[in-house]
Amino acid sequence: MATIKAAAVQISPVLYSREGTVEKVVEKITELGRQGVQFATFSEAVVPYYPYFSFVQPPFQMGPEQLKLIDQAVTVPSVATHAIGEASRQSGMVVSVGVNERDGGTLFNTQLLFDADGTLIQRRRKISPTYHERMIWGQGDGSGLRAIDSAVGRIGQLVCWEHYNPLARYALMADGEQIHSSMYPGSFGGNIFADQTQVNIRQHALESGCFVVNATAWLSADQQAQIMQDTGCPVGPISSGCFTAIVSPQGELMGEPLRSGEGAVIADLDFSLIDKRKRQMDSRGHYSRPELLSLLIDRTPAAYVHEHNAHPISIAETLGDDCAVLVGEPR
């Protein structure tokens, strides 16, 4: 497509409720679809909510809050993912959304990408949970470090401080992403976190020569009060830090970023701007020096069990001709 309409979405989760947050996401997809939006990014781990408690509680105290999150996390596939996929299909919209994914007894910081027909075309897990998050989420693998073809173009995804990993970003640049879907928590870390996020996403747009559609979440005053009551934390660590925005391949902000409240930044993405940028600097082409600098990446999906044999081996296969003697058959 020459031009598509995109939205970076800033909503509040429904604390402690997977069903409630999914309902809000579905409602927003429907609303944006009526406005002609073709691609939307929601924030990091917004379903059911980002684990703010892990930033403000010591490990020996966070058990009750962690169990709440495990109980409300998303399995893939599930009723929750089907609901989001169906909303995408009915709206004809490609949707990128962050979830706490439960796989057995482990949670992952996961980005889901639904195509305009509702198909789940990517499930990628944050490769390195950041600082306090390591108490909550497992590590992802390299299988999601790729750009995926969709109804609106090639889309790459990264979460939060993965943008400080230049090799992870280059994996997506080299794979030809046209739209980069980035997600941060929001209502986290104060104004400096928002300022750092702006630097992250504008620099990536310039280096990749792509559009960046970035979403953060928002905690209302009542939600902040609830988290303070449940964890004993002050309001500072769960304040500000919002920077929901869309960035052009020239590193320019498209529209006014959202720093507070719920809403969406909507912009038309003219793909000719990608060529305009890459004419001068193509990080995967004429501006690269692959004979000097290159990336080695393992995109093999992680597996907990590796079997050397695809099928059981019989005694006869193991022992050959001698098996007749062992099982009592005449020679």
C-alpha positions in Angstrom: 0.0 0.0 0.0 1.2 3.5 -0.8 -0.4 5.1 2.3 -2.0 3.5 5.4 -3.7 5.0 8.5 -2.1 3.9 11.8 -2.8 4.5 15.4 -0.7 4.4 18.5 -3.1 3.6 21.4 -2.9 4.7 25.0 -5.5 3.0 27.3 -5.7 2.1 30.9 -5.8 -1.6 31.7 -8.5 -3.0 33.9 -6.4 -3.9 36.9 -6.5 -7.6 37.9 -8.9 -8.5 35.1 -7.9 -10.2 31.8 -11.5 -10.2 30.6 -12.0 -6.5 31.4 -8.8 -5.4 29.7 -9.5 -7.5 26.6 -12.9 -6.0 26.4 -11.4 -2.5 26.4 -8.9 -3.5 23.7 -11.7 -4.9 21.5 -13.8 -1.8 22.0 -10.9 0.4 21.0 -10.2 -1.7 17.9 -13.8 -1.4 16.9 -13.8 2.4 17.4 -10.6 2.8 15.4 -11.9 0.6 12.6 -14.8 3.0 12.2 -12.3 5.8 11.8 -10.6 4.0 8.9 -7.5 3.0 10.9 -5.7 0.0 9.3 -2.9 -0.6 11.8 -2.8 -0.2 15.6 -0.3 -0.7 18.3 -1.3 -1.2 22.0 1.1 -1.0 24.9 3.5 -3.4 26.6 1.8 -6.2 28.6 -1.4 -4.2 28.6 -3.4 -7.5 28.9 -4.1 -7.9 31.7 -1.7 -5.1 33.0 2.0 -4.4 33.4 3.5 -5.8 36.6 4.1 -2.5 38.3 4.3 -4.3 41.7 7.6 -6.0 40.6 9.3 -2.5 40.5 8.2 -1.4 43.9 8.2 -4.6 46.0 11.1 -6.7 47.1 10.9 -10.3 45.9 9.9 -11.9 49.2 6.8 -9.6 49.3 5.6 -9.9 45.8 4.2 -13.4 45.9 0.5 -12.5 46.3 0.6 -9.9 43.5 2.6 -12.3 41.2 0.0 -15.0 41.7 -2.8 -12.5 40.8 -1.0 -11.8 37.5 -0.4 -15.5 36.8 -4.1 -16.2 37.3 -5.1 -13.4 34.9 -2.4 -14.0 32.2 -3.2 -14.9 28.6 -2.6 -18.4 27.1 -2.2 -18.6 23.3 -4.5 -19.5 21.8 -7.5 -18.8 24.1 -10.8 -17.0 24.4 -8.8 -13.8 24.9 -6.7 -14.1 21.7 -9.8 -15.2 19.7 -11.6 -12.1 20.9 -8.9 -9.8 19.8 -8.4 -11.6 16.5 -12.1 -11.5 15.8 -12.2 -7.7 16.5 -9.2 -7.3 14.1 -11.1 -9.3 11.4 -14.4 -7.4 11.8 -12.5 -4.1 11.6 -10.2 -5.1 8.8 -7.3 -3.9 11.0 -3.8 -5.3 11.7 -3.3 -5.2 15.5 -0.1 -5.4 17.6 -0.8 -5.9 21.3 1.3 -6.7 24.4 0.2 -9.4 26.8 1.5 -11.3 29.8 1.6 -14.8 28.2 1.3 -17.9 30.4 3.0 -21.0 29.2 2.7 -23.7 31.9 4.0 -22.1 35.1 6.0 -19.4 33.4 5.0 -15.9 32.2 6.5 -14.2 29.2 6.4 -10.6 28.0 4.8 -11.3 24.6 3.8 -9.3 21.6 1.0 -10.6 19.5 0.4 -9.5 15.9 -3.0 -10.1 14.2 -3.5 -9.7 10.5 -6.5 -7.9 9.0 -8.3 -11.2 8.6 -7.9 -12.0 12.3 -5.1 -14.5 11.9 -2.4 -14.5 14.6 0.7 -14.1 12.4 3.4 -13.5 15.1 3.9 -14.3 18.7 7.2 -13.1 20.0 8.6 -13.0 23.5 10.9 -10.3 24.9 14.3 -11.8 24.8 15.7 -10.2 28.0 13.3 -9.0 30.7 14.7 -5.8 32.2 16.0 -5.5 35.8 13.0 -6.1 38.1 11.1 -7.9 35.3 13.4 -10.9 35.6 11.5 -12.0 38.7 8.3 -12.1 36.6 9.0 -13.1 33.0 11.1 -15.8 31.3 13.4 -15.2 28.4 12.2 -15.3 24.9 14.1 -16.8 21.9 15.2 -15.3 18.5 12.3 -16.7 16.5 10.4 -13.4 16.7 13.4 -11.2 15.7 12.0 -10.8 12.2 9.7 -8.6 10.1 6.4 -10.1 9.2 4.4 -9.5 6.0 0.9 -8.3 6.8 -2.0 -6.6 5.0 -0.4 -3.2 5.6 3.3 -4.0 5.0 6.3 -5.6 6.8 6.0 -5.2 10.5 8.7 -5.6 13.2 8.1 -5.6 16.9 10.2 -4.9 20.0 9.4 -4.3 23.6 10.7 -1.4 25.8 14.4 -1.6 26.6 15.0 -4.2 23.8 15.5 -0.9 21.9 18.8 -0.6 23.8 20.0 -3.8 22.2 21.4 -2.6 18.8 21.7 -6.1 17.4 18.1 -6.9 18.1 17.1 -3.8 16.3 19.4 -4.5 13.4 17.8 -7.9 13.0 14.6 -6.1 12.1 16.3 -3.5 10.0 18.0 -6.2 8.0 14.7 -8.0 7.5 13.2 -4.9 5.8 10.6 -3.7 8.3 8.5 -0.9 7.0 6.5 -0.3 10.2 8.0 -0.8 13.6 5.6 -1.6 16.5 7.2 -0.6 19.8 5.7 -0.9 23.3 6.6 0.6 26.7 4.7 0.3 30.1 3.6 3.9 30.6 2.8 5.5 34.0 6.3 4.3 35.0 9.6 5.9 35.9 8.7 9.6 35.8 9.3 12.1 33.0 12.9 10.9 32.4 11.5 7.6 31.2 9.3 9.3 28.7 12.2 11.4 27.5 14.3 8.3 27.1 11.5 6.5 25.2 11.3 9.4 22.7 15.1 9.1 22.0 14.7 5.3 21.6 12.0 5.4 19.0 13.1 8.4 17.0 16.6 7.0 16.7 15.2 3.6 15.5 13.1 5.3 12.9 16.2 7.1 11.5 18.4 4.0 11.5 15.8 1.6 10.1 14.3 4.1 7.7 10.8 3.0 8.8 7.7 4.3 10.6 7.6 3.7 14.4 4.2 3.3 16.0 4.8 3.4 19.8 2.3 2.8 22.6 2.4 3.3 26.3 -0.3 2.6 28.9 -1.9 5.0 31.4 -2.8 4.6 35.0 -5.7 6.7 36.4 -5.4 8.3 39.8 -7.7 5.6 41.2 -5.5 2.9 39.7 -2.4 4.4 41.1 -4.1 4.6 44.5 -5.1 0.9 44.2 -1.5 -0.2 43.4 -0.2 2.0 46.3 -2.6 0.3 48.6 -1.8 -3.2 47.4 2.0 -2.8 47.4 2.7 0.0 49.9 4.6 2.0 47.3 4.7 5.8 46.8 3.2 7.3 43.7 6.4 8.4 42.1 7.5 5.1 40.5 4.1 4.6 38.9 3.7 8.1 37.5 4.4 9.8 34.2 6.6 7.9 31.7 4.0 8.0 29.0 5.0 8.7 25.4 2.5 7.4 22.9 3.6 8.6 19.4 4.1 7.9 15.7 7.5 8.7 14.1 8.3 9.1 10.4 11.4 7.6 8.7 12.9 11.0 9.0 12.7 10.8 12.8 9.9 13.4 13.0 7.0 13.2 15.3 3.7 12.8 13.4 1.1 14.6 15.5 1.2 15.5 19.2 2.4 12.6 21.4 0.2 11.5 24.3 1.8 12.0 27.7 -1.2 11.5 29.9 -4.8 10.2 29.7 -6.4 7.7 27.3 -6.6 8.2 23.6 -4.7 7.6 20.3 -2.3 9.3 18.0 -3.5 8.7 14.4 -1.4 9.4 11.3 -1.2 8.6 7.6 1.9 6.6 6.8 3.1 7.5 3.3 5.5 4.7 2.3 7.2 6.9 -0.2 8.9 8.5 2.8 10.8 5.2 3.4 12.4 5.5 -0.1 13.1 9.2 0.6 15.1 8.2 3.7 16.8 5.1 2.3 17.9 7.0 -0.8 20.4 8.7 1.6 21.0 6.0 4.2 19.9 2.4 3.9 21.3 0.5 6.9 20.6 -2.9 5.2 21.9 -1.9 1.8 24.3 0.7 0.4 25.2 2.1 3.9 26.1 -1.3 5.3 29.5 -3.0 5.1 28.6 -6.7 5.4 32.2 -7.8 4.6 33.3 -5.9 7.7 30.2 -6.0 10.0 27.5 -8.6 10.0 24.9 -10.1 12.4 24.8 -13.8 13.4 21.3 -14.7 14.6 19.7 -17.9 15.8 16.0 -17.8 15.0 15.4 -21.4 16.1 12.4 -21.6 18.4 13.4 -22.6 21.9 12.5 -26.2 23.0 12.5 -27.7 26.4 13.1 -31.2 25.1 15.3 -32.3 22.3 14.7 -35.9 20.9 17.4 -37.5 18.8 15.0 -40.0 17.3 11.7 -39.1 15.7 10.2 -42.6 16.4 10.7 -45.4 18.9 13.4 -47.9 18.1 12.5 -51.6 18.2 14.7 -54.3 19.6 15.3 -55.6 16.0 16.5 -52.2 14.8 18.8 -52.0 17.8 20.4 -55.5 17.7 20.1 -56.4 14.0 20.4 -60.2 13.1 21.3 -61.1 16.7 17.8 -60.2 17.9 16.4 -63.6 16.7 18.5 -65.4 19.3 17.4 -63.0 22.1 13.7 -63.3 21.5 13.7 -67.1 20.9 13.1 -67.2 17.2 14.7 -70.1 15.2 17.6 -69.1 12.9 
